[in-house]
Amino acid sequence: MKSKTLFISAKESHCGTLTIALGLMELLKSRYGKVAFFKPLIKEKEDSDIELIIKHFKLKEFYDEAYALTLEEATQILSEGDETLFYEKIIEKFKLLEKKYDFVLCEGISQKYIESLFDYDINLQIAKNLSTPFVGVIKAKDKDIQMLEEEIKLWVNMLRSENTPPFAIFLNRADKLSKEDIKRIENLYDIPSFVIPEKEELAKPSVMEVASFIKADYLNESLKEKLFLRTVMHYKVAAMRIEHFLQHLQEGDLIITPGDRSDILLAALGSNAAKNLPSVAGILLTGGLQPEESVKKLLKGMDYSQVPIIMSKYDTYCAALKAAETPSSINVKNRRKIALAIGLFLDNTDTKMLESRIKCVSSSIMTPAMFEYLIFEKARSRTMRIVLPEVFDDRILSAAEIILNRNLANVVLLGKREDVLHRAEVIGVNIKKAMFIDPGDEELKERFAKKFYSMRLCKGITYEKAMDAIEDPTYFATMLVNEGIVDGMVSGATHTTRETIKPALEIIKTKKGVSLVSSVFFMCLDTKVLVYADCAVNPDPTAEELAQIAISSADTAKEFGIDPIVAMLSYSSGDSGVGADVEKVREATKIAKKMRKDILIDGPLQYDAAIDMKVAKQKMPHSRVAGRANVFIFPDLNTGNNTYKAVQRATGAIAVGPVLQGLKKPVNDLSRGCGIDDIVSTVAITAIQAQERDAHLSKRVSHSTV
């Protein structure tokens, strides 16, 4: 089966079709340069699924391209008896996307919106008319194996009777199936069948969704929007005295209480501030009442800004009933749920099998999404322990949650478990799956101080100074890496590059045969990924150091699936230029070629000659690198740093890095202005470097054994 499209649909409501769409789009974006999302029918002009998929995956299509008809438009056409026109409108819109994009992922409309309009499966009929393979989604919640086997049988028979090729069946939200049941389902037909377990958090609404559903107002509207995305796990009506109320609190409660119950309000806020009590998701004040001005004044002086407070005109009973009816969704703002859904999909499907069935066309294109998927998939293949020492930066905790949800690494957080978890709860982040190491552990501190003292004794360090150094979280975390307690470290969100690299140079040191630590940036352009070095560490490298940077950068490129073609950059190409700077690059090229004959290296080359084949034919017609280079070695830090920033700003390229290279064990630096996505990517890259190191060690051990 070779097709450029898939159609996802379910036969009943609340199946979690969007989870399957997110997972499949994640796979498709890793293989195709241009992917589109299409919903033939939507309820109304604004469709949250379309908005989510386009924005989260940064698709190039316009919103209006992503659907054919609204239900109102479809109803009008069908009421006039023109079914042919109905399908023509859909096919016309679909064909425009098919011509423009490499792959189109389609999603059917929810059954709840069309039950009164169609007495047959309209999604199946649309898929048939589009001639697209079909992905069926079955809600497995509260269903046993017999019921599900019967549903699968009906689906498969129906698809085959309509000559619509079944691509895969997903049994989503499964909560009653044993491992034996799952194996039985997987072997039921020759169609791939996957069981996705129920994830309670995905089925629960956020405080923002509750507020929108019951038309509530915000008391502390200036609160960060992210906090209103906290998941409501339970609804708790508070009508008792404080001492009894606190006994009934649970993690993730939405506290529902009259607006004049200031005692309950303050107790709930106090619970969030206390380390030994559950953190509430939010507070719903009812009856159209607000706290008295004196209480509001008190609140302003308290650290209550981390708890969303909403207000409803309904009385407590009605507000509780209506709030409990709030439907859950995954929207573009809720990155936590998006990561959770994609991680759930990837953990419970055979992605290699799905990719082989999709039969992606081979291509030399490498988009930013493809590169991100490549590093994420590689990181997931063997999870490594990566320590994050800057635990009291909220960006680190938010990134840790995404990393854990997507199984990119075993996150190790440096701090007292109860303190870090409390801060995570305050900002609405779930990192309970993380590992924790207390930097105040006296046994570890003493062990590390003795080790560091012995390492730096020749530099005149005293034991007292060694102990002082280990008190620094970065030194402590670096020693964790050195001692093999963790596999790598990522730091720099609140520390300078020097503060991150210096401990690594003193403790971990460089690899055998490598003279210095350097860095690369992965520059993710529209259709390719380039490697830039060194843009962060070495101000003015010598010819020998430049050669070492070139070799290290080529090896790093290989680790991340890029076949290196290395250009040594200068202000002139070939033998045309003279001067100390170009001579340095010329000498560095000779040294690098001599050191590693297996790497394709050439220089000096100007940037245009290195990257543009037309220019290369004029300036360097006999070079095997010119016009084809993907690894660019800058002559100094000034040139490299300015060039990467200029390319990033001028082209919109995503710059991933700096990635440090040359150390015995992986340590990577973050920019102090980094975003959550930057942290996630850097952790994944660090995990891959740790995997590669282990692989090299295994080879060495096996060779020495032989």
Secondary structure as the mmCIF struct_conf table of DSSP 4:
data_model
#
loop_
_struct_conf.conf_type_id
_struct_conf.id
_struct_conf.beg_label_comp_id
_struct_conf.beg_label_asym_id
_struct_conf.beg_label_seq_id
_struct_conf.end_label_comp_id
_struct_conf.end_label_asym_id
_struct_conf.end_label_seq_id
BEND BEND1 LYS A 4 LYS A 4
STRN STRN1 THR A 5 ALA A 10
BEND BEND2 LYS A 11 CYS A 15
HELX_RH_AL_P HELX_RH_AL_P1 THR A 17 LYS A 29
TURN_TY1_P TURN_TY1_P1 SER A 30 ARG A 31
BEND BEND3 GLY A 33 LYS A 34
STRN STRN2 VAL A 35 ILE A 42
BEND BEND4 LYS A 43 LYS A 45
HELX_RH_AL_P HELX_RH_AL_P2 SER A 48 HIS A 56
TURN_TY1_P TURN_TY1_P2 PHE A 57 LYS A 58
BEND BEND5 LYS A 60 GLU A 61
HELX_RH_3T_P HELX_RH_3T_P1 TYR A 63 ALA A 66
STRN STRN3 TYR A 67 THR A 70
HELX_RH_AL_P HELX_RH_AL_P3 LEU A 71 SER A 79
TURN_TY1_P TURN_TY1_P3 GLU A 80 GLY A 81
HELX_RH_AL_P HELX_RH_AL_P4 GLU A 83 LYS A 100
BEND BEND6 TYR A 101 ASP A 102
STRN STRN4 PHE A 103 GLU A 107
HELX_LH_PP_P HELX_LH_PP_P1 GLY A 108 SER A 110
HELX_RH_3T_P HELX_RH_3T_P2 GLN A 111 TYR A 113
TURN_TY1_P TURN_TY1_P4 ILE A 114 LEU A 117
BEND BEND7 ASP A 119 TYR A 120
HELX_RH_AL_P HELX_RH_AL_P5 ILE A 122 LEU A 130
TURN_TY1_P TURN_TY1_P5 SER A 131 SER A 131
STRN STRN5 PHE A 134 LYS A 139
TURN_TY1_P TURN_TY1_P6 LYS A 141 ASP A 142
HELX_RH_AL_P HELX_RH_AL_P6 ILE A 145 SER A 161
TURN_TY1_P TURN_TY1_P7 GLU A 162 ASN A 163
STRN STRN6 PRO A 166 ALA A 174
BEND BEND8 LYS A 176 LYS A 176
HELX_RH_AL_P HELX_RH_AL_P7 LYS A 179 GLU A 186
TURN_TY1_P TURN_TY1_P8 ASN A 187 ASN A 187
BEND BEND9 LEU A 188 ILE A 191
STRN STRN7 SER A 193 PRO A 197
HELX_RH_3T_P HELX_RH_3T_P3 GLU A 200 ALA A 203
BEND BEND10 LYS A 204 LYS A 204
STRN STRN8 SER A 206 SER A 206
HELX_RH_AL_P HELX_RH_AL_P8 VAL A 207 PHE A 213
TURN_TY1_P TURN_TY1_P9 ILE A 214 LYS A 215
STRN STRN9 ASP A 217 TYR A 218
BEND BEND11 LEU A 219 ASN A 220
TURN_TY1_P TURN_TY1_P10 GLU A 221 SER A 222
BEND BEND12 LEU A 223 LEU A 223
HELX_RH_3T_P HELX_RH_3T_P4 GLU A 225 LEU A 229
STRN STRN10 THR A 231 THR A 231
STRN STRN11 HIS A 234 VAL A 237
BEND BEND13 MET A 240 MET A 240
HELX_RH_AL_P HELX_RH_AL_P9 ILE A 242 GLN A 247
TURN_TY1_P TURN_TY1_P11 HIS A 248 HIS A 248
TURN_TY1_P TURN_TY1_P12 GLU A 251 GLY A 252
STRN STRN12 ASP A 253 PRO A 258
TURN_TY1_P TURN_TY1_P13 GLY A 259 ASP A 260
HELX_RH_AL_P HELX_RH_AL_P10 SER A 262 ALA A 273
TURN_TY1_P TURN_TY1_P14 LYS A 275 ASN A 276
BEND BEND14 LEU A 277 LEU A 277
HELX_LH_PP_P HELX_LH_PP_P2 PRO A 278 VAL A 280
BEND BEND15 ALA A 281 ALA A 281
STRN STRN13 GLY A 282 THR A 286
TURN_TY1_P TURN_TY1_P15 GLY A 287 GLY A 288
HELX_RH_AL_P HELX_RH_AL_P11 GLU A 293 LYS A 300
TURN_TY1_P TURN_TY1_P16 GLY A 301 ASP A 303
TURN_TY1_P TURN_TY1_P17 SER A 305 GLN A 306
BEND BEND16 VAL A 307 VAL A 307
STRN STRN14 ILE A 309 MET A 311
BEND BEND17 LYS A 313 TYR A 314
HELX_RH_AL_P HELX_RH_AL_P12 THR A 316 ALA A 324
TURN_TY1_P TURN_TY1_P18 GLU A 325 GLU A 325
HELX_LH_PP_P HELX_LH_PP_P3 THR A 326 SER A 328
TURN_TY1_P TURN_TY1_P19 VAL A 332 LYS A 333
HELX_RH_AL_P HELX_RH_AL_P13 ARG A 335 ASP A 347
TURN_TY1_P TURN_TY1_P20 ASN A 348 ASN A 348
BEND BEND18 THR A 349 THR A 349
HELX_RH_AL_P HELX_RH_AL_P14 THR A 351 ILE A 358
TURN_TY1_P TURN_TY1_P21 LYS A 359 LYS A 359
HELX_LH_PP_P HELX_LH_PP_P4 CYS A 360 SER A 362
BEND BEND19 SER A 364 SER A 364
HELX_RH_AL_P HELX_RH_AL_P15 PRO A 368 SER A 381
BEND BEND20 ARG A 382 ARG A 382
STRN STRN15 ARG A 385 LEU A 388
TURN_TY1_P TURN_TY1_P22 VAL A 391 PHE A 392
BEND BEND21 ASP A 393 ASP A 393
HELX_RH_AL_P HELX_RH_AL_P16 ASP A 394 ASN A 405
TURN_TY1_P TURN_TY1_P23 ARG A 406 ASN A 407
BEND BEND22 LEU A 408 LEU A 408
STRN STRN16 ASN A 410 LEU A 414
BEND BEND23 GLY A 415 GLY A 415
HELX_RH_AL_P HELX_RH_AL_P17 ARG A 417 VAL A 426
TURN_TY1_P TURN_TY1_P24 ILE A 427 GLY A 428
TURN_TY1_P TURN_TY1_P25 LYS A 432 LYS A 433
BEND BEND24 ALA A 434 ALA A 434
STRN STRN17 MET A 435 ILE A 437
TURN_TY1_P TURN_TY1_P26 PRO A 439 GLY A 440
HELX_RH_AL_P HELX_RH_AL_P18 GLU A 442 ARG A 456
HELX_RH_3T_P HELX_RH_3T_P5 LEU A 457 LYS A 459
TURN_TY1_P TURN_TY1_P27 GLY A 460 GLY A 460
HELX_RH_AL_P HELX_RH_AL_P19 TYR A 463 GLU A 471
BEND BEND25 ASP A 472 ASP A 472
HELX_RH_AL_P HELX_RH_AL_P20 PRO A 473 ASN A 482
TURN_TY1_P TURN_TY1_P28 GLU A 483 GLY A 484
BEND BEND26 ILE A 485 ASP A 487
STRN STRN18 GLY A 488 SER A 491
BEND BEND27 ALA A 493 HIS A 495
HELX_RH_AL_P HELX_RH_AL_P21 THR A 497 ILE A 507
TURN_TY1_P TURN_TY1_P29 ILE A 508 ILE A 508
STRN STRN19 THR A 510 THR A 510
HELX_LH_PP_P HELX_LH_PP_P5 LYS A 511 LYS A 511
TURN_TY1_P TURN_TY1_P30 LYS A 512 GLY A 513
STRN STRN20 SER A 518 CYS A 524
BEND BEND28 ASP A 526 THR A 527
STRN STRN21 VAL A 529 ALA A 533
BEND BEND29 CYS A 535 VAL A 537
BEND BEND30 PRO A 539 ASP A 540
HELX_RH_AL_P HELX_RH_AL_P22 ALA A 543 GLU A 559
TURN_TY1_P TURN_TY1_P31 PHE A 560 GLY A 561
STRN STRN22 ILE A 565 LEU A 569
BEND BEND31 TYR A 571 SER A 572
TURN_TY1_P TURN_TY1_P32 GLY A 574 ASP A 575
BEND BEND32 SER A 576 SER A 576
BEND BEND33 GLY A 579 GLY A 579
HELX_RH_AL_P HELX_RH_AL_P23 ALA A 580 MET A 595
TURN_TY1_P TURN_TY1_P33 LYS A 597 ASP A 598
BEND BEND34 ILE A 599 ILE A 599
STRN STRN23 LEU A 600 LEU A 605
HELX_RH_AL_P HELX_RH_AL_P24 TYR A 607 ILE A 611
HELX_RH_AL_P HELX_RH_AL_P25 MET A 613 LYS A 619
TURN_TY1_P TURN_TY1_P34 PRO A 621 HIS A 622
BEND BEND35 ARG A 624 VAL A 625
TURN_TY1_P TURN_TY1_P35 ALA A 626 ARG A 628
STRN STRN24 VAL A 631 ILE A 633
BEND BEND36 PRO A 635 ASP A 636
HELX_RH_AL_P HELX_RH_AL_P26 LEU A 637 THR A 651
STRN STRN25 ILE A 654 GLN A 661
BEND BEND37 GLY A 662 GLY A 662
STRN STRN26 LEU A 663 LEU A 663
BEND BEND38 LYS A 664 LYS A 665
STRN STRN27 VAL A 667 ASP A 669
HELX_LH_PP_P HELX_LH_PP_P6 LEU A 670 SER A 671
TURN_TY1_P TURN_TY1_P36 ARG A 672 GLY A 673
HELX_RH_AL_P HELX_RH_AL_P27 ILE A 676 THR A 705
#
